[in-house]
Amino acid sequence: QVQVVEFGGGLVQAGGSLRLSCAASGSIFSIGTMGWYRQAPGKQRELVADIASNGSTNYADAVKGRFTIFRDNAKNMVYLQMNSLKLEDTAVYYCNADIRRFQLTTNNYWGQGTQVTVSS
């Protein structure tokens, strides 16, 4: 009933930019915090950035000043604008959202992931 799908990953050169998009769909009553996580090979999944329903944001130190998270509540979408990309940004990026379905409690949902590869 509820699906979260992210897209926009790809290959980009260091110093370049990329925008990731995530769309939530289905029987949605409301969406709370939405966020982006990433996982590099052999590494633990980590928070990149998240944004609450009131617009409050949180960023990992490694991406502060380079990445921007924003959302479009009317479209149930969240975006991650990635600028000044570095080699260490290479990872699979996952969208995450707290979603309340009609007549149900709030649950956490994950997208399938999208690969971001930064080359030299």
MOFENGI-V352845 format. One line per field, one symbol per residue. ss: DSSP state (h for helix, s for strand, l for the rest). burial: I if it has 16 or more other C-alpha atoms within 10 Angstrom, else O. A space follows every 50 residues. Layout:
BEGIN
ss->???
burial->???
END
This chain:
BEGIN
ss->lssssssllssssllllssssssssslssssssssssssllllllsssss slllllssslhhhlllsssssshhhlssssssllllhhhlssssssssss sllllssssslllssssssl
burial->OOOIIIIOIOOIOIOOIIIIIIIIOOOIOOIIIIIIIIIIOOOOOOIIII IIOOOOIIIOOOIOOOIIIIIOOOOIIIIIOIIOIIOOIIIIIIIIIIII IOOOOIOOIIIOIIIIIIIO
END
